[in-house]
Amino acid sequence: MKKLLLICFLFSINVIYSQTITEERKQYLISQITNTTDQNIVFEIEKYKVQEAIPKLEAFFWLQEPTIRYNFLTTLKEIGSTNVTSFANPFLDSLLTGFCPECRRSEVFYTFEILFELNDFTRINTFFNLLDSTEDYRDAYAGLMVLAGTSTYKERAREYLLQAMFSSNDNNNSRGYAFSSYEKAFGADEIMKIHERIIKNIKSNILSYFVFYYVLKYDAPDMLSLLKERLAVDTSVTCRYIISRAIILKYHNPVNIDFLKQTTNNDPLLKKEFESWFQEQEPIVINKDINAIQLTDSLIIYHTQCKSLNWLGDAIFSSQLQTLLNEARTKLNSGDSLGAAISVKQYQAIINTAYADSLNNNTKFVTADGYKFLYYYPQYILERLPSLPTVKLINSTGTALPGGNLQYYEGFWKDAFDDGWGYFSLGTKLKTVSLKMTYAYASQIKSNIAIGKDTVFFQTVNTAVQLKNSSGNLIDAGTVQYYSGAWRNFGTTTNGVATKELLPINYSFRMGYEFASVDKQQNLSVDPTVVFQTVNAAVQLKNSLGNLIDAGTVQYYSGAWRNFGTTTNGVANKELLPINYSFRMAYEFASIDKQQNISVDPTVVFQTVNAAVQLKNSLGSLIDAGTVQYYSGAWRNFGTTTNGIATKELLPINYSFRMAYEFASIDKQQNISVDPTVVFQAVNAAVQLKNSSGNLIDAGTVQYYSGAWRNFGTTTNGVARKE
């Protein structure tokens, strides 16, 4: 056995010295044996078994202080001195003179160990008397293990080790050494023979060692009940944690987990320790040596326990699942491992679906606790069975893509098992099937696909929808949709591009831009980049001579009238999708609409007419000065006649015109797109003054009222005239 004082130096010596020693080094070591020998010299001599040092070690033995003297003794034993006992016994006598429990106890008990190893038991009673005088046997365990190997003292050594294991002494280290010494001396089987006594009486730190090295390796019919009994009465948090952890690892089933949950609910410290574990989904890892039949039998038991704990419902649903497990068990017994895998996989898939739907107030439910057992244990079974044909959905970079749905055709379309994150398993024994992958509302079919060990892949493409202007530059912000049963959201362009992973089939795409949209159909398997391009729509305003004029205000209709812009140098421009629009030109308080498909011609022309308003007298001659207005939302100024005519460029629509002349006005409506010349004609009004005989007489002065009394004229020959 390695000595207590040797431990501190062992590592450093191993690093410093190689496994061989030169003759020169040997002589140096021997030369260093003096009245005050350095212990490292002694250790190196022992390490390289320098037997040439024996005479000098023996010669200088009694000249050393007690600790070094003990090192000399152990070195002499290790390098083969035949005089060890002749040094050990008197050395022991010197140590025992005036001996107290704490004085040189390690050297005393280690010296006994040396004597026992050399079959010298002459001082055995002294050894036992020393043990009887103390409760701390730490330094004596090595000697006791030597005695346990003898037929004479074996049982006596057992008594002392058991006494140390179950001692009331608070020295946990001592009990720990006793336990490990008992194990080394008598073996694991002997430890298991006293398991009940250990569980009921041993202190927490030793219980920890026992639990993790024995309970988890060996079994006993009463082990679980003993652990539960100890858990119920022990007040040590450490001990309760150890027992709880042991139950989780060794006796992991729904009933025992429920027991622990109920127990820890009343223990805040334990509850905190195990809370995160209880919340985790995946249970403990199962020993790979347990076969599929054993695991299936366990799962059948767990299924029944989950139902009794109300972790699984309802009764009909539970019964249907039980049938699948029974089918799997039958198929395993008959050697149909692939059929068993299909049944187990179907069970797992139904559990997964029910758990996902548990929040929907469905009578079929699986709780989180039930899910840990009923979803993951099937996975352990499947790991021991032939793999089902696998299909994988990956994105354009080859990464597994969740969110898909796979079906396979076996007389009709059947759902594959969704293993999550883009993986699917086929519950069929067919060698060739048709597969349908649905993703993002669209489906792709692969017909007559051979299935087996190799994974079948469906791969999406990174669909890029671009929006470019008339110059070919990418622009924002376009809103993209694609059609798959209905119009689905694709995204909004960023830097002119919107991307989405889609199955490589034919789609209709819709680009929304500036309140309008245009559709385009494209097969992504041929080209995953879909380009929409606007045109530079130019709306012109020209006068009757064909010259560009300002300032016209332009709108276009797309769900409502939208702003287009105001003409500059007679033109307003805007990037628009190439479809049919209605355009509206507003000019001089009037507006006119025009419909045009700018994919055919992006230049929309509005032209005014030179509206001419004439004022004529009764003879048809042009006269002045008439003041003209036109109505467009209000009466607007048109102008004053010059040489009987006023002109203005106006949009060619229907207007009401008003001619004011001699303080009176008259209105007239005319569509100037038909006739741009609007004529107002005065009449030669004649006011006569007659006497009673009907004869014209002078001189009458005439007025007429138009806002006020206006001068008309004086009769001449009984008549006054005015246009």
LINNORRA-V524941 format. One record per residue. N is the residue number from 1. D_FIRST is the distance of its C-alpha to the first C-alpha in whole Angstrom. Layout:
# LINNORRA-V524941
n = (N/N)
d_first = (D_FIRST/D_FIRST)
This chain:
# LINNORRA-V524941
n = (1/2/3/4/5/6/7/8/9/10/11/12/13/14/15/16/17/18/19/20/21/22/23/24/25/26/27/28/29/30/31/32/33/34/35/36/37/38/39/40/41/42/43/44/45/46/47/48/49/50/51/52/53/54/55/56/57/58/59/60/61/62/63/64/65/66/67/68/69/70/71/72/73/74/75/76/77/78/79/80/81/82/83/84/85/86/87/88/89/90/91/92/93/94/95/96/97/98/99/100/101/102/103/104/105/106/107/108/109/110/111/112/113/114/115/116/117/118/119/120/121/122/123/124/125/126/127/128/129/130/131/132/133/134/135/136/137/138/139/140/141/142/143/144/145/146/147/148/149/150/151/152/153/154/155/156/157/158/159/160/161/162/163/164/165/166/167/168/169/170/171/172/173/174/175/176/177/178/179/180/181/182/183/184/185/186/187/188/189/190/191/192/193/194/195/196/197/198/199/200/201/202/203/204/205/206/207/208/209/210/211/212/213/214/215/216/217/218/219/220/221/222/223/224/225/226/227/228/229/230/231/232/233/234/235/236/237/238/239/240/241/242/243/244/245/246/247/248/249/250/251/252/253/254/255/256/257/258/259/260/261/262/263/264/265/266/267/268/269/270/271/272/273/274/275/276/277/278/279/280/281/282/283/284/285/286/287/288/289/290/291/292/293/294/295/296/297/298/299/300/301/302/303/304/305/306/307/308/309/310/311/312/313/314/315/316/317/318/319/320/321/322/323/324/325/326/327/328/329/330/331/332/333/334/335/336/337/338/339/340/341/342/343/344/345/346/347/348/349/350/351/352/353/354/355/356/357/358/359/360/361/362/363/364/365/366/367/368/369/370/371/372/373/374/375/376/377/378/379/380/381/382/383/384/385/386/387/388/389/390/391/392/393/394/395/396/397/398/399/400/401/402/403/404/405/406/407/408/409/410/411/412/413/414/415/416/417/418/419/420/421/422/423/424/425/426/427/428/429/430/431/432/433/434/435/436/437/438/439/440/441/442/443/444/445/446/447/448/449/450/451/452/453/454/455/456/457/458/459/460/461/462/463/464/465/466/467/468/469/470/471/472/473/474/475/476/477/478/479/480/481/482/483/484/485/486/487/488/489/490/491/492/493/494/495/496/497/498/499/500/501/502/503/504/505/506/507/508/509/510/511/512/513/514/515/516/517/518/519/520/521/522/523/524/525/526/527/528/529/530/531/532/533/534/535/536/537/538/539/540/541/542/543/544/545/546/547/548/549/550/551/552/553/554/555/556/557/558/559/560/561/562/563/564/565/566/567/568/569/570/571/572/573/574/575/576/577/578/579/580/581/582/583/584/585/586/587/588/589/590/591/592/593/594/595/596/597/598/599/600/601/602/603/604/605/606/607/608/609/610/611/612/613/614/615/616/617/618/619/620/621/622/623/624/625/626/627/628/629/630/631/632/633/634/635/636/637/638/639/640/641/642/643/644/645/646/647/648/649/650/651/652/653/654/655/656/657/658/659/660/661/662/663/664/665/666/667/668/669/670/671/672/673/674/675/676/677/678/679/680/681/682/683/684/685/686/687/688/689/690/691/692/693/694/695/696/697/698/699/700/701/702/703/704/705/706/707/708/709/710/711/712/713/714/715/716/717/718/719/720/721/722/723)
d_first = (0/4/6/9/12/10/11/15/15/13/16/19/18/18/21/22/22/22/21/23/24/27/28/30/26/25/28/27/24/25/28/26/24/26/27/25/23/22/18/18/20/17/14/17/17/13/14/17/16/19/20/23/22/20/24/24/21/22/25/24/21/23/25/22/22/19/17/17/17/14/13/15/13/10/12/14/12/11/14/16/17/19/19/16/17/20/19/16/19/22/19/18/22/23/20/22/25/27/24/24/22/21/21/18/16/13/13/15/12/9/11/12/9/9/13/12/10/13/15/17/18/21/20/19/22/21/18/20/23/21/19/23/24/22/22/19/16/14/11/12/10/7/10/12/10/10/14/15/14/17/21/21/19/19/21/21/17/19/21/19/17/21/22/20/21/24/24/27/25/26/22/22/18/17/19/17/14/15/17/14/12/15/16/13/13/17/18/21/23/22/22/26/27/27/28/31/29/27/30/32/30/26/27/27/24/22/26/25/22/23/27/25/23/25/28/29/27/29/32/33/37/37/34/37/39/36/35/39/39/36/37/41/39/36/38/34/35/32/32/35/34/31/33/36/34/33/36/37/35/34/38/40/44/47/47/43/44/47/45/43/46/48/45/44/47/47/44/45/41/40/43/43/39/41/44/44/42/45/47/46/47/45/42/39/38/38/36/37/37/39/43/46/48/45/45/49/48/46/49/52/50/49/53/54/52/53/56/56/54/57/55/58/61/64/64/66/64/61/63/63/60/59/61/59/56/57/59/56/54/57/57/53/54/57/55/57/54/56/59/56/55/58/58/55/56/59/57/55/58/60/57/57/61/61/58/60/64/62/64/67/68/67/67/64/61/58/56/53/50/52/52/48/48/51/51/48/47/50/48/45/47/49/46/46/50/52/53/56/59/58/61/60/62/61/63/65/62/60/58/58/60/60/64/65/66/66/68/69/72/72/75/75/73/69/67/64/60/60/56/56/56/59/57/59/59/62/62/64/64/66/66/69/70/71/69/71/69/70/69/71/74/75/74/73/73/72/74/72/69/67/63/60/57/58/58/62/63/65/66/68/69/69/73/75/78/80/83/85/88/91/90/87/84/82/83/82/82/82/81/80/80/80/81/79/81/82/82/78/77/75/75/77/77/75/77/79/76/75/72/71/69/71/71/73/77/80/81/83/82/84/84/86/87/90/90/91/89/90/88/87/85/83/80/77/76/78/78/76/77/80/83/85/88/90/94/96/98/101/104/107/110/113/117/120/120/117/115/112/112/110/109/108/105/103/101/100/99/96/95/97/99/97/97/98/99/103/105/104/107/108/105/102/98/95/93/93/92/94/96/99/100/103/104/106/108/109/112/114/113/114/111/111/109/108/106/104/101/100/98/101/103/101/104/105/109/111/115/117/121/123/125/128/130/134/137/140/144/146/147/144/144/141/141/139/137/135/131/129/125/123/121/117/115/118/121/120/123/124/127/130/133/134/138/137/133/130/127/123/120/119/116/118/118/121/122/124/127/129/132/133/137/140/137/137/134/133/130/130/127/126/123/124/122/125/127/126/130/130/134/136/140/142/145/148/149/153/154/158/160/163/166/167/169/166/167/164/165/164/162/159/155/152/149/146/143/139/137/140/144/144/147/149/152/156/158/161/163/162/158/155/152/149/146)
